[in-house]
C-alpha cells in the first residue's frame, strides 16, 4: 500500500513576447497517486499491482490562461509473473479518463507486456 501527493505553487515570469503569461501570474498545480500490491499472488515472487491517480492539474489560475475545468484520472493494473529465476513477464494495462483534463477527449486504453531479464 502506498501513495504520494505533489503540490507546486507556480509563479510566471514575463514571457517577453506579449503572450498570455505575464510576470506574477500564478497557479496551483497538484498531482497524486495511490497504489496497492499483493506480493506472492498466485506464485512465489509474483506481484499483482493496482494504481490510480491524477496527472498534474492546474487550479486557481491567475492571468489569461484558463485553469483545467475537468480532471484526468489514470488507473493501472499489472501482474509481474516470474517465469524462472532470471526472467519475469509483466502484462499490464492502463486507462486515462478525460485526457489532458478535458472530458471532450476520448478515453485512452493501453495494454503492454514487459519482459525483464536479470543477470
Beta strands, then each sheet from edge to edge (+ up, - down):
strand 1: 2-11
strand 2: 26-39
strand 3: 47-59
strand 4: 73-82
strand 5: 87-97
strand 6: 108-117
sheet 1: 1+ 2- 3+ 4- 5+ 6-
end
